[in-house]
């Protein structure tokens, strides 16, 4: 199975100041990947390289069979849906529905399919009731959801999301998790920058860790969450269920609620 995304010994520098150095990894269709690291580690730079807003100083970034250095960002939007950390930067239409429809429209999707995509994206995030509202009349958390709906409506091969749950309450976080899980099950790859390790544990499977512009870790997320020293060095704390799983040495090191509950039930029966 060919990779949706491949970084091939990628380096990038801002005016001679290194931001990424020799980063290599691939992401397959349907993979759910967390990108974590301290502020300034290079996470945002890496996302900009994926979306074509930046081009590597050295190495290559491939989205499918496209070299991003040879494609404009609007072309890459046919394959990559993105969510900025500050979602307000992505909202500009008069209504939420028009905003969500913008991406599919400019990438040439037919009108009936645009309407279906907009409906699916809004429904998945609980936004159908505000489809006719102006995005800036919504509270900030809902604006973030509206921007995410725009990325979902592209129905891309890869979703690249920067802190998708920041500022969201528990119900909204659950909607985001369910929407992303459904897309991943359909073959969409996820690359998610997040400090919300509880959300990551429930939604994602693999951890890429950047430290000072280098890829320092590429392993299953459960194993990463068990590395308390590494987490502490990054200013992160494992979510409670991951800590419980590690403390009790549950088989397989589960970190998701359902899997931890199953492992505990099996232990009790034993």
ZIURHU-V322323 format. One record per pair of residues at least 12 apart in sequence whose C-alpha atoms are under 10 Angstrom apart, sorted by the first residue. I is the first residue (numbers start at 1). J is the second residue. Records with the same first field share a line. If there is no record, write none. Layout:
I = J / J
//
This chain:
1 = 28 / 29
2 = 26 / 27 / 28 / 29 / 64 / 65
3 = 25 / 26 / 27 / 28 / 29 / 31 / 62 / 63 / 64 / 65 / 189
4 = 26 / 27 / 28 / 29 / 30 / 31 / 62 / 63 / 64 / 65 / 66 / 79 / 80 / 157 / 158 / 187 / 188 / 189 / 190
5 = 25 / 26 / 27 / 28 / 29 / 50 / 61 / 62 / 63 / 64 / 65 / 66 / 80 / 157 / 158 / 189 / 191
6 = 23 / 24 / 25 / 26 / 27 / 28 / 50 / 60 / 61 / 62 / 63 / 64 / 65 / 67
7 = 22 / 23 / 24 / 25 / 26 / 27 / 46 / 49 / 50 / 56 / 59 / 60 / 61 / 62 / 63
8 = 22 / 23 / 24 / 25 / 26 / 58 / 59 / 60 / 61 / 62
9 = 21 / 22 / 23 / 24 / 25 / 56 / 58 / 59 / 60 / 61
10 = 22 / 23 / 24 / 25 / 46 / 49 / 55 / 56 / 57 / 58 / 59 / 60 / 61 / 214
11 = 23 / 24 / 46 / 55 / 56 / 57 / 58 / 59 / 60 / 213 / 214
12 = 42 / 45 / 46 / 49 / 54 / 55 / 56 / 57 / 58 / 59 / 213
13 = 45 / 55 / 56 / 57 / 58 / 213
14 = 45 / 57
16 = 57
18 = 42 / 57 / 212 / 213
19 = 40 / 41 / 42 / 43 / 44 / 45 / 46 / 212 / 213 / 214
20 = 41 / 42 / 43 / 45 / 46 / 56 / 57 / 58 / 210 / 211 / 212 / 213 / 214 / 215
21 = 42 / 57 / 58 / 59 / 212 / 213 / 214 / 215
22 = 58 / 59 / 213 / 214 / 215
23 = 46 / 59 / 60 / 61 / 210 / 213 / 214 / 215 / 216
24 = 59 / 60 / 61 / 214 / 215
25 = 61 / 208 / 215 / 218
26 = 61 / 62 / 63
27 = 63 / 64 / 158 / 189 / 190 / 191 / 206
28 = 64 / 157 / 158 / 187 / 188 / 189 / 190
29 = 64 / 157 / 158 / 184 / 185 / 186 / 187 / 188 / 189 / 190
30 = 157 / 158 / 181 / 182 / 183 / 184 / 185 / 186 / 187 / 188 / 189 / 190
31 = 158 / 184 / 185 / 187 / 188 / 189 / 190 / 191 / 204 / 205 / 206
32 = 159 / 180 / 181 / 184 / 185 / 188 / 189 / 190 / 191 / 192 / 200 / 203 / 204 / 205 / 206 / 207 / 221
33 = 160 / 189 / 190 / 191 / 192 / 193 / 200 / 203 / 204 / 205 / 206 / 207 / 208 / 218 / 219 / 220 / 221
34 = 161 / 190 / 191 / 192 / 193 / 194 / 195 / 196 / 197 / 200 / 201 / 203 / 204 / 205 / 206 / 207 / 208 / 209 / 218 / 220 / 221
35 = 47 / 160 / 161 / 162 / 190 / 191 / 192 / 193 / 194 / 195 / 200 / 206 / 207 / 208 / 209 / 210 / 215 / 217 / 218
36 = 192 / 193 / 194 / 195 / 196 / 197 / 207 / 208 / 209 / 210 / 211 / 217 / 231 / 234 / 236
37 = 193 / 194 / 195 / 208 / 209 / 210 / 211 / 212 / 213 / 215 / 216 / 231 / 233 / 234 / 235 / 236
38 = 195 / 209 / 210 / 211 / 212 / 233 / 234 / 235 / 236
39 = 210 / 211 / 212 / 234 / 235
40 = 210 / 211 / 212 / 213
41 = 209 / 210 / 211 / 212 / 213 / 214 / 215 / 234
42 = 209 / 210 / 211 / 212 / 213 / 214 / 215
43 = 162 / 192 / 193 / 194 / 208 / 209 / 210 / 211 / 212 / 213
44 = 84 / 85 / 162 / 193
45 = 213
46 = 61 / 210 / 213
47 = 82 / 83 / 84 / 160 / 161 / 162 / 191 / 192 / 193
48 = 73 / 82 / 84 / 160
49 = 61 / 62 / 68 / 69 / 73
50 = 62 / 63 / 67 / 68 / 69 / 73 / 76 / 80 / 82 / 158 / 160 / 191
51 = 63 / 68 / 71 / 72 / 73 / 74 / 75 / 76 / 77 / 79 / 80 / 81 / 82 / 160
52 = 67 / 68 / 69 / 70 / 71 / 72 / 73 / 74 / 75 / 76 / 77 / 80
53 = 68 / 69 / 72 / 73 / 74 / 76
54 = 68 / 69 / 73
55 = 67 / 68 / 69 / 70 / 71
56 = 68 / 69
63 = 76 / 79 / 80 / 157 / 158
64 = 79 / 157 / 158
66 = 79
74 = 103 / 106 / 107
75 = 106 / 107
76 = 107 / 156
77 = 103 / 104 / 106 / 107 / 151 / 154 / 155 / 156 / 157 / 158 / 159
78 = 103 / 104 / 106 / 107 / 108 / 109 / 154 / 155 / 156 / 157 / 158
79 = 154 / 155 / 156 / 157 / 158 / 159 / 188
80 = 151 / 152 / 154 / 155 / 156 / 157 / 158 / 159 / 160 / 188 / 189 / 190
81 = 103 / 148 / 149 / 150 / 151 / 152 / 153 / 154 / 155 / 156 / 157 / 158 / 159 / 160 / 161 / 190
82 = 147 / 148 / 150 / 151 / 152 / 154 / 156 / 158 / 159 / 160 / 161 / 162 / 191 / 192
83 = 144 / 145 / 147 / 148 / 149 / 150 / 151 / 152 / 159 / 160 / 161 / 162 / 163 / 164 / 192
84 = 144 / 147 / 148 / 160 / 161 / 162 / 163 / 164
85 = 144 / 161 / 162 / 163 / 164 / 165 / 166 / 193 / 194
86 = 140 / 143 / 144 / 147 / 162 / 163 / 164 / 166
87 = 140 / 141 / 142 / 143 / 144 / 145 / 146 / 147 / 148 / 162 / 163 / 164
88 = 135 / 136 / 140 / 143 / 144 / 146 / 147
89 = 144 / 147
90 = 143 / 144 / 146 / 147 / 148 / 150 / 151
91 = 134 / 135 / 136 / 143 / 144 / 146 / 147 / 150
92 = 134 / 135 / 136
93 = 134 / 135 / 136
94 = 132 / 133 / 134 / 135 / 136
95 = 130 / 131 / 132 / 133 / 134 / 135 / 136 / 137
96 = 118 / 122 / 127 / 128 / 130 / 131 / 132 / 133 / 134 / 135 / 136 / 137 / 138 / 143 / 146 / 147 / 149 / 150
97 = 115 / 118 / 119 / 121 / 122 / 127 / 128 / 130 / 131 / 132 / 133 / 134 / 135 / 146 / 149 / 150
98 = 115 / 118 / 131 / 132 / 133 / 134 / 135 / 150
99 = 118 / 131 / 134 / 135 / 146 / 147 / 149 / 150
100 = 114 / 115 / 117 / 118 / 119 / 121 / 122 / 131 / 146 / 147 / 148 / 149 / 150 / 151 / 152 / 153 / 154
101 = 114 / 115 / 116 / 117 / 118 / 119 / 121 / 149 / 150 / 151 / 153 / 154
102 = 114 / 118 / 150 / 151 / 153 / 154
103 = 150 / 151 / 152 / 153 / 154 / 155
104 = 117 / 118 / 150 / 151 / 152 / 153 / 154 / 155
105 = 154
107 = 154
109 = 154
113 = 153
114 = 153 / 154
115 = 153
116 = 153
117 = 149 / 150 / 152 / 153 / 154 / 155
118 = 131 / 149 / 150 / 152 / 153 / 154
119 = 131 / 149 / 153
120 = 149 / 152 / 153 / 179
121 = 145 / 146 / 148 / 149 / 150 / 151 / 152 / 153 / 154 / 155 / 179
122 = 145 / 146 / 148 / 149 / 150 / 152 / 153
123 = 149 / 175 / 179
124 = 149 / 152 / 175 / 176 / 178 / 179 / 180 / 182
125 = 142 / 145 / 146 / 148 / 149 / 152 / 172 / 173 / 174 / 175 / 176 / 177 / 178 / 179 / 180
126 = 142 / 145 / 146 / 149 / 171 / 172 / 175 / 176
127 = 142 / 145 / 146 / 149
130 = 142 / 146
131 = 146
135 = 147
140 = 167 / 168
141 = 164 / 165 / 166 / 167 / 168 / 169 / 172
142 = 167 / 168 / 172
144 = 163 / 164 / 165 / 166 / 167 / 168
145 = 164 / 165 / 168 / 172 / 173 / 175 / 176
147 = 164
148 = 161 / 164 / 176
149 = 176 / 179
152 = 179 / 180 / 183
155 = 183 / 188
156 = 183 / 187 / 188 / 189
157 = 183 / 184 / 186 / 187 / 188 / 189 / 190
158 = 183 / 184 / 187 / 188 / 189 / 190 / 191
159 = 180 / 183 / 184 / 188 / 189 / 190 / 191 / 192
160 = 189 / 190 / 191 / 192 / 193
161 = 190 / 191 / 192 / 193 / 194
162 = 191 / 192 / 193 / 194 / 195
163 = 192 / 193 / 194 / 195 / 196
164 = 176 / 177 / 192 / 193 / 194 / 195 / 196 / 199
165 = 177 / 194 / 195 / 196 / 199 / 200
166 = 194 / 195 / 196
170 = 199
173 = 199
174 = 199 / 202 / 203
176 = 199 / 203
177 = 199 / 200 / 202 / 203 / 204
178 = 202 / 203
179 = 203
180 = 203 / 204
181 = 202 / 203 / 204
184 = 203 / 204
190 = 203 / 204 / 205
191 = 204 / 206 / 207 / 208
192 = 204 / 207 / 208
193 = 208
195 = 235 / 236 / 237
196 = 236 / 237 / 238 / 239
197 = 221 / 225 / 236 / 237 / 238 / 239 / 240 / 242
198 = 237 / 238 / 239 / 240 / 241 / 242 / 255 / 256 / 257
199 = 239 / 256
200 = 221 / 222 / 225 / 239 / 255 / 256
201 = 221 / 222 / 225 / 238 / 239 / 241 / 242 / 254 / 255 / 256 / 257
202 = 255 / 256 / 257 / 258 / 259
203 = 256
204 = 220 / 221 / 222 / 256
205 = 219 / 220 / 221 / 222 / 223 / 255
206 = 218 / 219 / 220 / 221 / 222 / 223 / 224
207 = 219 / 220 / 221 / 222 / 223 / 224 / 225
208 = 220 / 221 / 224
209 = 224 / 230 / 234
210 = 234
211 = 234
217 = 230
221 = 254 / 255
222 = 238 / 242 / 245 / 246 / 252 / 253 / 254 / 255 / 256
223 = 242 / 246 / 252 / 253 / 254 / 255
224 = 238
225 = 237 / 238 / 239 / 242 / 243 / 246 / 253 / 255
226 = 238 / 242 / 243 / 244 / 245 / 246 / 247 / 253 / 255
227 = 243 / 246
228 = 243 / 246
238 = 255
239 = 255 / 256
240 = 255
241 = 254 / 255 / 256 / 257 / 259 / 260 / 261
242 = 254 / 255 / 256 / 257 / 260
243 = 255
244 = 260
245 = 259 / 260 / 261 / 263 / 264
248 = 264
250 = 263 / 264 / 266 / 267
251 = 263 / 264 / 266 / 267
//
